Amino acid sequence: MKHTVRVLLAADDAGTRRTIAGALGHAGFLVERVATGYQALERLARSVAGPDLPFDLVVADLQMPGYDGLDLVGAARALPLRPPVILITAFGDEALRAAARRIGAAATLDKPFEVEGLVTVAQVLTAGVAGGF
């Protein structure tokens, strides 16, 4: 059965959430937005345990107060279905990108980035999902 590709977007900046969610939504993704890493962790856990479909992709800001994007990569890896995680950051360097890859991030995009590029990466990472691109 086909379903719309579900994306969990975690970013503490409201403008970032609005811009990314708009671009992903326009491309056909169903986006749920949260403002903190803790909220993202809670939603990931509920999506696995509850009646909702699990998330097919996580997009997370690397720098968030408290629980950050790297923490979310680790949490996503512990889930039964392991959604890929795209990290976005204004503080990226090669060492950070290498660390993110080592712990399992599917991609790391440095701000500022073109939202169309993020959409393309999301489409590639979810191509195998039922109803995906």
N, C-alpha and C positions, 0 to 999 in steps of 0.2 A: 504494500500500500504506500503510495506516495505521501510525503509530508513536506511542508515548507521547511527549509533549512533554518534551524533555530540558532541564534547567536546571542551569547551573553556578553554585553559590553560593560566593562568596569573602568571608569575614569572619574577622577574627583573634580575635574573642570566641567561645568555645565555646558559651555560652548563646544568643547571637544565631544562630549556625549551627543549633543544635538547634531553636529556636523557629520560625525561618523554614522550615527543611527540613520540620519536622513539619506546618506549615500547608500548604505547597505539596504535600507528599506526600499529605496528606488530601484535597486538591483534585484529585488524579490526576496530578500532575507527577512525573516521575522526576528526583530531585535528586541531584547529586553535589556533595559538600562539600569545600572546601579552606580552609586557614587563612591562606594568604598570597597576595599578588598574583602572586608568582613561580610558585607552584603553579598558579594559575589560568591564567596565560599558557602554561605547559607543557601543561596539559590542553587548552586551546583549540587549540594547535598540533597536539597528538597527535590530536585528534578530527577535524581536517581531513585529516591525512596518513595516519591509520591506518584500521583496519577498523571502528572505532566510528562510529555516526551522529554527525554534528556536533551541537553544542548549539543549541537553538532560542532560548534566552534566557540572559542572564547577569545575576545579581543580585550586586552587589559593594558592600562597605563602601567609602566614600570614603577614610577614614583607615585605612591599614594600613601597617605598617613596610615600608620599601623601595618596592616597586612598588605604587602605590595604585590606587584605583578610576578616577581620570581616565586613568591609564596604560592600564588595561584597556579603557576606551572606545576609545582610539586603536588598541589591538591588535585589538579586535573589528572595527573599521572596515576593517582591512587584510585580513581574511579573505574568502575568496571568497563565503561565504554571509551574512556580516555579521549575526550575531545581535544583536537589540536588547539594550541594557544598561540596567538599573534601578540607580541609585546610591542607597545609603542613607547618611545622615550625621547625626551629632549636632552638626555644625558648620555647618549650612546657613544661608545668607542669600541674598538675591536675586542678588547678584553671583556667588556660587558656582553657583547654579542656572542663571543665564544662561551662564556659562562652560561648564558641563556640556552645556547644549543646543547651544552653538556647536560643540563638538567631537563631538557626535553622541549624547549620552545620550538614551535614549527617555523617561526619567522620573527625577526625583530626589525621594526621600521623606525628610523630616526625622524623626529619632528624637525622642521616642518616637512610633511610629505604630501603628495597628491592623493586625495581620497580615492581617486580612480585606481591608483596603484594598490591601495588597501583592498578595494573591492575585487580586483583581479586576483590578488593573493588569496582572499577568502573563497573565491570561486574555484580556484585550483585546489585548495585544501578540502573543499567539500564536494568535489566532483563525483565522488563515489557514493554520496549520501542519496538515499531514495528521494527522488524528486529534485536532486541537486543539479548543478549546472553542467 
